[in-house]
Amino acid sequence: MVNLHVVAHNIRSAENVGSLFRTCDSLGVAKLWLAGYTPGPDSPKVRKTALGAESSVESERATDVVKLLEGLRGQGFRIVGLELDPRAVPLSEYEPPGKVALVLGHEVDGVPPWVRDLCDDLVCIPQRGVKESLNVSVAAAIAAYEILVEFKNDVGSRRSLSRQSNDPTS
């Protein structure tokens, strides 16, 4: 079972943060950390996009990302940056430990190099397109799904998210 926390560091778009709240709610992420200047649930745009998920997802503001990551590491979390980086392992090959703090970065600049250096691991979603990027909330959803579902952790198997199967043997 993976205990997943998401660390949203310097996400500028309130709409992306609202989408992160919805993703965290949908997948059962334990906590969403709002680091740096990332807007919080007090923002009308966050609330509008979150559609109430800001009330069901535990979140906390952290102005100092270094202290936050050090504190999470002290609690036994593995700090995992989601970024296109030569050191990053494809997400599909990553085997998460029991406690993961997934670090997301700015929509344009990504996770800053100095924050990447604080991470225990770096993972990436391999890109095939010309732009070589995904929206931060989309990338977070893919990564959280992979960590929690593909590795059959606390959300369960892929089947647990399907409401269409009536086959009790599957």
DRENKE-641252 format. One record per residue (C-alpha): residue number from 1; residue in three letters; x, y, z. Coordinates in pm, whole numbers, plus 32768, in hexadecimal, padded with zeros to 4 digits. Layout:
REM residues N
i	aa	X	Y	Z
NUM	ALA	X	Y	Z
...
//
This chain:
REM residues 170
i	aa	X	Y	Z
1	MET	8000	8000	8000
2	VAL	808F	8152	7F9E
3	ASN	804D	8287	806D
4	LEU	805E	8395	7F61
5	HIS	8085	8507	7FA4
6	VAL	8093	85FE	7E82
7	VAL	816D	8734	7EA3
8	ALA	80FF	8849	7DB5
9	HIS	8227	893A	7DAE
10	ASN	81F5	8A91	7D0E
11	ILE	80CC	8A32	7C36
12	ARG	804E	8B80	7BB7
13	SER	7EFB	8B20	7B26
14	ALA	7DD9	8B09	7C1B
15	GLU	7D22	8A32	7B1E
16	ASN	7E40	8935	7B20
17	VAL	7E36	892E	7C9C
18	GLY	7CBE	88F3	7C95
19	SER	7CF8	87D5	7BA6
20	LEU	7E02	8748	7C92
21	PHE	7D02	874B	7DAD
22	ARG	7C0F	8687	7CD2
23	THR	7D1C	858C	7C70
24	CYS	7D88	855D	7DDA
25	ASP	7C20	8524	7E41
26	SER	7BDC	8433	7D25
27	LEU	7D0E	835A	7D63
28	GLY	7D1C	836B	7EDD
29	VAL	7E5D	8433	7F03
30	ALA	7E9D	8460	8078
31	LYS	7F04	85D0	806E
32	LEU	7F40	86F1	7F7F
33	TRP	8053	87E0	7FE6
34	LEU	8040	8941	7F58
35	ALA	81A8	89BB	7F52
36	GLY	8239	8B0B	7EF3
37	TYR	8141	8BEF	7E46
38	THR	804E	8ADB	7DE0
39	PRO	7EEC	8B61	7E1A
40	GLY	7E18	8AB6	7F22
41	PRO	7CAE	8A57	7F55
42	ASP	7C5B	8BBC	7FBB
43	SER	7C7F	8C22	7E4C
44	PRO	7B2E	8C3B	7D98
45	LYS	7BCB	8BA8	7C5B
46	VAL	7C54	8A7D	7D1C
47	ARG	7AFD	8A42	7DBA
48	LYS	7A4A	8A65	7C6C
49	THR	7B2B	8963	7BC3
50	ALA	7B40	887A	7CF0
51	LEU	79C4	8854	7CFD
52	GLY	79C7	8810	7E73
53	ALA	7AFC	872F	7E79
54	GLU	7BB5	883E	7F3B
55	SER	7AD6	87DE	8061
56	SER	7B15	8666	804A
57	VAL	7C8E	8668	8011
58	GLU	7D77	86B2	8130
59	SER	7E5A	87D2	80CC
60	GLU	7F58	88AE	8172
61	ARG	801F	89E3	8114
62	ALA	819C	89D1	8122
63	THR	8259	8B0E	80CD
64	ASP	83B1	8A6C	80EA
65	VAL	83CA	893E	8004
66	VAL	8520	88DA	808E
67	LYS	849A	88BC	81F0
68	LEU	8366	8807	816D
69	LEU	8430	8703	80AE
70	GLU	8521	86D2	81D1
71	GLY	83FA	86A4	82BC
72	LEU	8353	85A7	81D8
73	ARG	849A	84EA	81B2
74	GLY	84B7	84E5	832F
75	GLN	835E	8441	8338
76	GLY	83D9	832C	8254
77	PHE	8360	83B3	8105
78	ARG	842A	837E	7FCA
79	ILE	843A	84CC	7F12
80	VAL	83EC	8490	7DA2
81	GLY	83FF	85A8	7CA1
82	LEU	832C	8592	7B66
83	GLU	8400	8633	7A58
84	LEU	84A2	85FA	7907
85	ASP	8609	85DA	7978
86	PRO	8729	84FF	78FE
87	ARG	8730	845A	7A57
88	ALA	85BA	8409	7A54
89	VAL	8539	82A5	7A3D
90	PRO	8406	8269	7964
91	LEU	82D8	8261	7A4B
92	SER	8272	810B	79C7
93	GLU	83BC	807B	7A4D
94	TYR	83AD	8120	7BA3
95	GLU	835C	8047	7CCF
96	PRO	82D4	8129	7DE0
97	PRO	8325	80EF	7F4D
98	GLY	821A	8101	805C
99	LYS	8223	827C	8081
100	VAL	824B	8362	7F54
101	ALA	824D	84DD	7F41
102	LEU	821D	852F	7DCF
103	VAL	82AE	8685	7D7C
104	LEU	8215	8752	7C62
105	GLY	829F	8896	7BD9
106	HIS	8247	89D4	7B22
107	GLU	817B	89AE	79E3
108	VAL	828A	8A3D	7900
109	ASP	83D0	8A0D	79BF
110	GLY	8381	88C2	7A6B
111	VAL	8426	8854	7BAD
112	PRO	8554	893A	7BDD
113	PRO	86A9	8891	7BCE
114	TRP	86F1	88E4	7D3A
115	VAL	85AC	8838	7DA4
116	ARG	85FC	870D	7CC5
117	ASP	8744	86F0	7D7F
118	LEU	867D	86CB	7EC4
119	CYS	85BA	85A5	7E35
120	ASP	8612	843C	7E81
121	ASP	8591	83CD	7D2E
122	LEU	8525	8471	7BEA
123	VAL	841B	83DC	7B08
124	CYS	839B	8448	79B7
125	ILE	8280	8401	78C9
126	PRO	8331	83B8	777F
127	GLN	82C4	84AB	7671
128	ARG	8298	8463	7500
129	GLY	820F	85AE	7485
130	VAL	82BC	86E6	7408
131	LYS	826C	87B5	7540
132	GLU	82F6	86B2	7633
133	SER	8215	8725	774B
134	LEU	80C8	86E8	77F2
135	ASN	7FF0	87D1	78BF
136	VAL	8062	87B2	7A2A
137	SER	7F0E	873B	7AA3
138	VAL	7EFC	8635	798E
139	ALA	805C	85BB	79DA
140	ALA	8008	85AB	7B4E
141	ALA	7ED2	84DC	7B07
142	ILE	7F95	83E6	7A31
143	ALA	80A9	83C7	7B36
144	ALA	7FBD	83A1	7C5F
145	TYR	7EF5	829C	7BA1
146	GLU	802F	81DA	7B4C
147	ILE	80AF	81E7	7CB1
148	LEU	7F64	818F	7D58
149	VAL	7EB2	80B2	7C5A
150	GLU	7FAC	8012	7B73
151	PHE	8073	7F99	7C9B
152	LYS	7F2F	7F19	7D37
153	ASN	7F4A	7FE5	7E72
154	ASP	7E3B	8083	7F48
155	VAL	7D54	80D8	7E27
156	GLY	7D60	7F6D	7DB9
157	SER	7D73	7EDD	7C60
158	ARG	7D09	7F85	7B20
159	ARG	7BBD	7ECD	7B41
160	SER	7B6C	7F85	7C84
161	LEU	7B3F	80C8	7BC3
162	SER	7A56	8029	7AC4
163	ARG	78E2	803B	7B0F
164	GLN	7884	7F75	79DB
165	SER	78F6	7E19	7A3D
166	ASN	77F0	7D35	7AD5
167	ASP	78D0	7C05	7AC5
168	PRO	7914	7B9A	7C2F
169	THR	7A3C	7AC3	7BC4
170	SER	7B07	7BE4	7B3B
//
